[in-house]
Amino acid sequence: MSWKLLIDLHKSNNRQGPGSEEQTKMAITLSGLSAASETLQVADIGCGTGASTLVLAENLNAKIIAVDLFPEFLSVLTTNAEKQKLSKKIRTLPCSMDDLPFEEESLDAIWTEGAVYNMGFKKGVAYFKRFLKPGGILAASEITWLTQSRPDEIRSYWDKEYPQIATAADKIRVLEEEGFILKGYFPLPESCWIDNYYDPLRSGFDAFLGRHDTEETRSLIDREANEIALYEKYRDYYSYGFYIARKA
């Protein structure tokens, strides 16, 4: 699948995955990060068009490095940051999340909403840890089973799409094994999926096909529509879990 097509499908939306301003603020509260602190060094990894970046900039005294693989997404973030008069607090960095240029133990916090799956949770946690100062915060939302048992259809789908999907207990164990102390966990509510991500995404399907009506794009839309239908059917069994932990 062409990256250009995926970018075109997603870049006009406020979010490229489930989430909300309220949930980001809740994670900030649980993290203990404060607007009253000395200037924090924060990286928002896999930030997309920057929905979470802007919330961080608005609520923290921080210099934020917004990292994403796609310059097209970062361009949208830059425009929105200027509109909200937050551009002085944000620097964009187009690079892969598994090849970060930061010095070791240089960051007060790493934020990554709905993006660490690109590396895998365990690998991502271990990799990000090296860039955090002692006592630094890792805040990550990650696809999570909400129950110990689930129907075969949805289990098979996610086992294929993301084999590292697991329960919150399993994810927390990974954090603890990597030397983190859990400060908070909560699952994202349905509104983060339907209202903030899936509804805006599918509202653009027709226009997207109007721009790129090919077999490849129709296949892409079919896959997206199938993912939405599965969530609507099996929403009781999985969500994104938001994990907030401190480096020991």
C-alpha positions as CSV (number, residue, x, y, z in Angstrom):
1,M,0.0,0.0,0.0
2,S,1.3,3.4,-1.0
3,W,2.3,5.7,1.9
4,K,1.1,8.6,-0.1
5,L,-2.4,7.2,-0.2
6,L,-2.4,6.5,3.5
7,I,-1.2,10.1,4.2
8,D,-3.9,11.5,1.9
9,L,-6.6,9.5,3.6
10,H,-5.6,10.6,7.1
11,K,-4.0,14.0,7.0
12,S,-7.1,16.1,6.9
13,N,-8.4,14.5,10.2
14,N,-7.6,15.9,13.6
15,R,-6.5,12.4,14.8
16,Q,-4.9,9.5,13.1
17,G,-6.0,7.1,15.8
18,P,-8.3,6.9,18.8
19,G,-7.9,9.5,21.5
20,S,-9.2,12.9,22.9
21,E,-8.0,16.1,24.5
22,E,-9.6,15.0,27.8
23,Q,-7.7,11.7,27.8
24,T,-4.4,13.4,27.1
25,K,-5.1,15.8,30.0
26,M,-5.9,12.9,32.3
27,A,-2.6,11.2,31.4
28,I,-0.8,14.5,32.1
29,T,-2.4,14.6,35.5
30,L,-1.4,11.0,36.3
31,S,2.1,11.7,35.1
32,G,2.7,14.4,37.7
33,L,4.1,16.7,35.0
34,S,3.2,20.2,35.8
35,A,3.0,23.6,34.1
36,A,4.6,25.1,37.2
37,S,7.8,23.1,36.8
38,E,11.0,24.2,35.2
39,T,11.0,23.9,31.4
40,L,10.6,20.3,30.5
41,Q,12.1,18.5,27.5
42,V,9.4,16.4,26.0
43,A,9.2,14.3,22.8
44,D,5.9,13.3,21.2
45,I,6.7,10.3,19.2
46,G,4.5,9.3,16.2
47,C,2.5,12.5,16.7
48,G,0.7,12.6,13.4
49,T,-0.9,15.9,12.8
50,G,-0.3,16.8,16.4
51,A,-3.6,16.5,18.4
52,S,-1.7,15.4,21.5
53,T,1.3,17.7,20.8
54,L,-1.0,20.8,21.0
55,V,-2.5,19.6,24.3
56,L,0.9,19.0,25.8
57,A,2.1,22.5,24.6
58,E,-1.0,24.1,26.1
59,N,-0.8,22.4,29.5
60,L,2.9,22.2,30.2
61,N,5.9,24.4,30.5
62,A,7.9,22.5,28.0
63,K,9.9,22.4,24.8
64,I,8.3,19.7,22.7
65,I,9.9,17.8,19.9
66,A,7.1,16.5,17.7
67,V,8.3,13.4,15.8
68,D,6.6,11.7,12.9
69,L,7.8,9.8,9.8
70,F,5.7,11.9,7.5
71,P,6.5,15.6,6.8
72,E,3.0,16.1,5.5
73,F,1.5,15.4,8.9
74,L,4.1,17.7,10.6
75,S,3.2,20.5,8.2
76,V,-0.4,20.4,9.4
77,L,0.9,20.5,13.0
78,T,3.0,23.5,12.3
79,T,0.0,25.4,10.8
80,N,-2.2,24.5,13.7
81,A,0.5,25.4,16.3
82,E,0.8,28.9,14.6
83,K,-3.0,29.4,14.7
84,Q,-3.0,28.5,18.5
85,K,0.1,30.6,19.2
86,L,2.0,27.6,20.4
87,S,4.7,27.4,17.8
88,K,7.4,28.7,20.1
89,K,7.0,25.6,22.3
90,I,7.1,23.0,19.4
91,R,9.8,21.8,17.1
92,T,9.0,19.2,14.5
93,L,11.3,16.4,13.5
94,P,10.6,14.1,10.5
95,C,12.2,10.8,11.3
96,S,11.5,7.2,12.1
97,M,10.5,6.4,15.7
98,D,13.1,3.6,15.9
99,D,16.0,5.9,14.8
100,L,15.7,8.9,17.2
101,P,18.6,11.4,17.3
102,F,18.3,12.3,21.0
103,E,21.1,12.0,23.6
104,E,20.7,9.3,26.2
105,E,18.9,10.5,29.4
106,S,18.1,13.9,27.9
107,L,14.3,13.9,28.0
108,D,11.9,14.5,30.9
109,A,9.0,12.7,29.2
110,I,8.2,10.7,26.1
111,W,4.7,10.8,24.9
112,T,3.4,8.3,22.2
113,E,-0.3,8.0,21.6
114,G,-1.4,5.0,19.4
115,A,2.0,4.8,17.7
116,V,4.3,2.4,19.6
117,Y,2.7,-0.6,17.9
118,N,4.9,0.3,14.9
119,M,7.8,-1.0,16.9
120,G,6.0,-3.4,19.2
121,F,5.3,-2.5,22.8
122,K,8.2,-4.3,24.5
123,K,10.8,-3.2,22.0
124,G,9.4,0.4,22.1
125,V,9.5,0.6,25.9
126,A,13.0,-0.7,26.0
127,Y,14.2,1.7,23.3
128,F,12.5,4.8,24.6
129,K,13.8,4.2,28.1
130,R,17.4,5.1,27.1
131,F,16.4,8.7,26.2
132,L,14.6,9.4,29.5
133,K,16.3,11.0,32.5
134,P,16.1,9.0,35.8
135,G,12.5,9.7,37.0
136,G,11.4,10.5,33.4
137,I,7.9,9.8,32.3
138,L,6.7,7.4,29.5
139,A,3.1,7.9,28.5
140,A,1.8,5.5,25.8
141,S,-1.6,4.4,24.5
142,E,-1.5,0.9,23.2
143,I,-4.1,-1.6,21.8
144,T,-5.2,-3.7,24.8
145,W,-7.6,-6.6,25.4
146,L,-10.2,-5.6,28.1
147,T,-11.1,-9.2,28.9
148,Q,-9.3,-12.5,29.3
149,S,-11.5,-14.2,26.8
150,R,-12.9,-12.9,23.5
151,P,-14.8,-14.2,20.4
152,D,-12.7,-16.0,17.8
153,E,-13.4,-13.5,15.0
154,I,-11.9,-10.5,16.8
155,R,-9.1,-12.6,18.4
156,S,-8.0,-13.9,15.0
157,Y,-8.2,-10.4,13.4
158,W,-5.9,-8.8,16.0
159,D,-3.6,-11.7,16.3
160,K,-2.9,-11.2,12.6
161,E,-2.8,-7.4,12.6
162,Y,-0.8,-7.0,15.8
163,P,0.4,-10.2,17.6
164,Q,1.6,-8.2,20.6
165,I,-2.0,-7.2,21.6
166,A,-2.4,-8.3,25.2
167,T,-4.2,-7.4,28.4
168,A,-3.3,-4.5,30.6
169,A,-1.8,-6.8,33.1
170,D,0.6,-8.1,30.4
171,K,1.5,-4.6,29.3
172,I,2.1,-3.4,32.8
173,R,4.4,-6.4,33.4
174,V,6.5,-5.3,30.4
175,L,6.8,-1.9,31.9
176,E,7.9,-3.3,35.3
177,E,10.4,-5.7,33.7
178,E,12.0,-2.7,31.8
179,G,12.4,-0.8,35.1
180,F,9.4,1.5,35.0
181,I,7.1,2.2,37.9
182,L,3.4,2.4,36.9
183,K,1.8,5.8,37.8
184,G,-1.5,5.2,36.1
185,Y,-3.6,3.2,33.5
186,F,-7.0,3.7,32.0
187,P,-8.8,2.4,28.8
188,L,-10.0,4.9,26.3
189,P,-13.8,5.3,26.1
190,E,-15.8,4.5,23.0
191,S,-16.1,8.2,22.0
192,C,-12.3,8.3,21.4
193,W,-12.8,5.6,18.7
194,I,-16.2,6.5,17.1
195,D,-16.6,10.3,17.6
196,N,-12.9,11.3,17.3
197,Y,-11.5,8.8,14.9
198,Y,-13.7,6.5,13.0
199,D,-16.6,8.9,12.1
200,P,-14.3,11.6,10.8
201,L,-12.3,9.0,8.9
202,R,-15.3,7.3,7.1
203,S,-16.9,10.7,6.4
204,G,-13.9,11.2,4.0
205,F,-14.1,7.9,2.2
206,D,-16.2,9.1,-0.8
207,A,-14.0,12.2,-1.4
208,F,-10.9,10.0,-1.1
209,L,-12.2,7.6,-3.7
210,G,-13.1,10.5,-5.9
211,R,-9.5,11.6,-5.9
212,H,-8.0,8.1,-6.3
213,D,-10.6,5.6,-7.6
214,T,-8.4,2.5,-8.2
215,E,-8.5,-1.1,-7.1
216,E,-5.8,-0.3,-4.6
217,T,-7.7,2.5,-3.0
218,R,-11.0,0.6,-2.9
219,S,-9.1,-2.2,-1.1
220,L,-7.7,0.3,1.4
221,I,-11.2,1.6,2.1
222,D,-12.6,-1.9,2.4
223,R,-9.9,-2.7,5.1
224,E,-10.6,0.5,7.0
225,A,-14.4,-0.1,6.9
226,N,-13.9,-3.7,8.1
227,E,-11.8,-2.5,11.0
228,I,-14.6,0.0,12.0
229,A,-17.3,-2.7,11.7
230,L,-15.3,-5.0,13.9
231,Y,-14.8,-2.4,16.6
232,E,-18.5,-1.5,16.5
233,K,-19.3,-5.2,17.0
234,Y,-16.7,-6.1,19.6
235,R,-16.0,-2.8,21.4
236,D,-16.5,-4.5,24.8
237,Y,-13.4,-6.6,24.3
238,Y,-10.6,-4.2,23.4
239,S,-9.6,-0.6,23.4
240,Y,-6.4,1.5,23.6
241,G,-5.1,1.4,27.1
242,F,-3.2,4.5,28.3
243,Y,-0.1,3.6,30.3
244,I,1.8,6.2,32.3
245,A,5.0,5.1,34.0
246,R,8.1,6.6,35.6
247,K,11.6,5.4,34.9
248,A,13.1,4.1,38.2
